[in-house]
């Protein structure tokens, strides 16, 4: 899911994701215990949470700063394993 933050509240993304029925995989506090248990054999050892981009607008500057990051290798590996195990993917 895509999230836009307006405040610096702790756990904001995790709480909202849980509330709408899409908890963050690997989240022991707000996540789904059964999904987390099933994800462990996939090698997930952290929250499956990725910031694709950050955009900052400073009041003293007329333009925005945009920073982007690729998906971390350990998260990409989990996705690859899930895709390989998906129905219809086996030969």
Backbone as numpy.savetxt, mean C-alpha at the origin, in Angstrom:
# Nx Ny Nz CAx CAy CAz Cx Cy Cz
-6.06 0.91 -3.73 -6.91 2.07 -3.73 -6.01 3.30 -3.73
-6.51 4.40 -4.17 -5.75 5.65 -4.22 -6.23 6.54 -3.08
-5.28 7.16 -2.39 -5.59 7.97 -1.22 -4.92 9.33 -1.33
-5.63 10.35 -0.92 -5.05 11.70 -0.85 -5.17 12.18 0.58
-4.04 12.54 1.18 -4.03 12.98 2.57 -4.18 14.48 2.67
-4.96 14.91 3.64 -5.12 16.33 3.90 -4.50 16.74 5.22
-4.24 15.78 6.09 -3.67 16.09 7.40 -2.54 15.12 7.69
-1.86 15.34 8.77 -0.77 14.45 9.16 -1.18 13.48 10.25
-2.45 13.10 10.30 -2.91 12.19 11.36 -2.24 10.83 11.25
-1.82 10.30 12.39 -1.19 8.99 12.45 -2.17 7.90 12.02
-1.72 6.98 11.21 -2.50 5.82 10.75 -3.70 6.19 9.89
-3.78 7.42 9.38 -4.95 7.88 8.65 -5.31 6.95 7.48
-4.35 6.60 6.66 -4.62 5.74 5.51 -5.10 4.37 5.97
-4.43 3.81 6.95 -4.75 2.47 7.42 -6.16 2.39 8.01
-6.54 3.38 8.78 -7.87 3.41 9.40 -8.95 3.56 8.34
-8.75 4.46 7.40 -9.75 4.68 6.35 -9.87 3.46 5.44
-8.74 2.83 5.11 -8.77 1.64 4.27 -9.57 0.53 4.96
-9.37 0.36 6.24 -10.12 -0.64 7.00 -11.61 -0.29 6.99
-11.93 0.97 7.19 -13.32 1.42 7.28 -14.09 1.15 5.98
-13.44 1.28 4.84 -14.13 1.04 3.56 -14.03 -0.41 3.10
-13.49 -1.27 3.96 -13.44 -2.69 3.66 -12.25 -3.14 2.83
-11.20 -2.32 2.77 -9.99 -2.66 2.03 -8.77 -2.46 2.92
-8.64 -3.27 3.99 -7.51 -3.07 4.90 -6.17 -3.32 4.21
-5.14 -2.66 4.70 -3.80 -2.79 4.14 -3.24 -4.16 4.51
-2.77 -4.89 3.51 -2.20 -6.21 3.74 -0.93 -6.06 4.59
-0.79 -6.92 5.58 0.37 -6.86 6.47 0.18 -5.97 7.68
-0.97 -5.32 7.78 -1.24 -4.41 8.90 -1.80 -5.21 10.07
-0.98 -5.40 11.10 -1.39 -6.19 12.26 -2.40 -5.46 13.14
-2.42 -4.14 13.09 -3.32 -3.37 13.96 -4.70 -3.17 13.33
-4.75 -2.75 12.07 -6.02 -2.43 11.42 -6.37 -3.39 10.29
-5.50 -4.35 10.02 -5.69 -5.23 8.88 -6.58 -6.42 9.13
-6.60 -7.31 8.16 -7.39 -8.53 8.20 -6.45 -9.67 8.61
-6.70 -10.26 9.78 -5.79 -11.28 10.32 -5.65 -12.48 9.39
-6.75 -12.93 8.80 -6.69 -14.09 7.91 -5.91 -13.76 6.64
-6.15 -12.61 6.05 -5.39 -12.20 4.85 -3.91 -12.07 5.17
-3.59 -11.52 6.32 -2.18 -11.40 6.73 -1.54 -12.78 6.89
-2.28 -13.72 7.47 -1.76 -15.08 7.64 -1.48 -15.72 6.29
-2.38 -15.53 5.34 -2.20 -16.10 4.00 -1.07 -15.43 3.23
-0.77 -14.18 3.56 0.28 -13.43 2.85 1.68 -13.78 3.33
1.82 -14.31 4.53 3.15 -14.61 5.06 3.96 -15.54 4.16
3.37 -16.63 3.63 4.16 -17.50 2.75 4.61 -16.81 1.45
3.99 -15.69 1.11 4.38 -14.93 -0.09 5.63 -14.09 0.16
6.07 -14.04 1.41 7.28 -13.28 1.74 7.01 -11.85 2.19
5.74 -11.51 2.44 5.43 -10.15 2.87 5.85 -9.97 4.32
6.76 -9.03 4.56 7.28 -8.79 5.91 7.07 -7.35 6.35
6.17 -6.65 5.68 5.90 -5.25 6.01 4.49 -4.90 5.54
4.07 -3.69 5.82 2.78 -3.24 5.29 2.86 -3.17 3.77
1.83 -3.63 3.11 1.78 -3.50 1.65 1.19 -2.12 1.36
2.01 -1.13 1.58 1.61 0.26 1.43 2.72 0.98 0.68
2.35 1.66 -0.40 3.33 2.32 -1.25 2.88 3.73 -1.58
3.79 4.68 -1.44 3.52 6.06 -1.85 4.07 6.25 -3.26
3.20 6.24 -4.24 3.61 6.41 -5.63 4.17 7.80 -5.85
3.50 8.78 -5.28 4.01 10.14 -5.45 3.62 11.03 -4.27
4.46 12.01 -4.05 4.22 13.06 -3.07 4.21 14.38 -3.82
3.26 15.23 -3.50 3.19 16.55 -4.12 3.11 17.58 -3.00
4.04 18.53 -3.03 4.08 19.58 -2.03 3.92 20.93 -2.71
3.12 21.78 -2.12 3.00 23.15 -2.58 3.40 24.04 -1.41
4.48 24.77 -1.59 4.94 25.67 -0.54 4.36 27.06 -0.77
3.94 27.72 0.29 3.32 29.04 0.13 4.27 30.09 -0.45
5.56 29.88 -0.31 6.53 30.88 -0.79 6.97 30.64 -2.23
6.53 29.54 -2.82 6.94 29.19 -4.18 5.70 29.03 -5.05
5.78 29.49 -6.27 4.61 29.46 -7.15 4.34 28.08 -7.76
5.28 27.17 -7.68 5.08 25.86 -8.31 5.08 24.74 -7.27
4.54 23.61 -7.67 4.48 22.44 -6.79 5.71 21.57 -7.01
6.09 20.87 -5.97 7.17 19.89 -6.05 6.51 18.51 -6.11
6.94 17.69 -7.06 6.38 16.36 -7.22 7.50 15.34 -7.18
7.37 14.36 -6.30 8.35 13.28 -6.16 7.62 11.97 -6.43
8.23 11.11 -7.25 7.63 9.82 -7.57 8.60 8.69 -7.23
8.03 7.52 -6.91 8.86 6.37 -6.55 8.27 5.10 -7.15
9.13 4.23 -7.68 8.62 2.94 -8.18 8.22 2.03 -7.02
7.46 1.01 -7.34 7.07 0.03 -6.33 8.31 -0.68 -5.81
8.41 -0.81 -4.50 9.56 -1.48 -3.88 9.66 -2.92 -4.37
10.89 -3.42 -4.57 11.07 -4.79 -5.08 10.36 -5.86 -4.26
10.35 -5.72 -2.93 9.69 -6.75 -2.12 8.18 -6.76 -2.33
7.59 -5.59 -2.61 6.16 -5.55 -2.90 5.87 -6.08 -4.30
6.72 -5.74 -5.25 6.57 -6.27 -6.62 6.67 -7.79 -6.62
7.54 -8.33 -5.79 7.70 -9.78 -5.69 6.42 -10.44 -5.18
5.79 -9.84 -4.19 4.52 -10.38 -3.67 3.46 -10.35 -4.77
3.37 -9.26 -5.52 2.40 -9.18 -6.61 2.67 -10.26 -7.66
3.93 -10.46 -8.00 4.29 -11.49 -8.98 3.84 -12.87 -8.50
4.04 -13.15 -7.23 3.64 -14.46 -6.67 2.12 -14.61 -6.68
1.41 -13.53 -6.36 -0.05 -13.59 -6.40 -0.55 -13.83 -7.82
0.05 -13.14 -8.78 -0.36 -13.32 -10.18 -0.09 -14.75 -10.64
1.03 -15.31 -10.25 1.38 -16.67 -10.65 0.41 -17.70 -10.07
-0.14 -17.40 -8.90 -1.07 -18.32 -8.24 -2.53 -18.06 -8.60
-2.79 -17.01 -9.39 -4.17 -16.66 -9.73 -4.79 -17.73 -10.63
-6.09 -17.98 -10.47 -6.76 -18.96 -11.33 -6.59 -18.59 -12.81
-6.35 -19.58 -13.62 -6.17 -19.34 -15.05 -4.76 -18.98 -15.45
-3.86 -18.85 -14.48 -2.48 -18.48 -14.78 -1.56 -19.69 -14.89
-2.05 -20.83 -14.50 -1.21 -22.04 -14.54 -1.39 -22.73 -15.88
-0.28 -23.26 -16.38 -0.32 -23.90 -17.68 -0.61 -25.30 -17.56
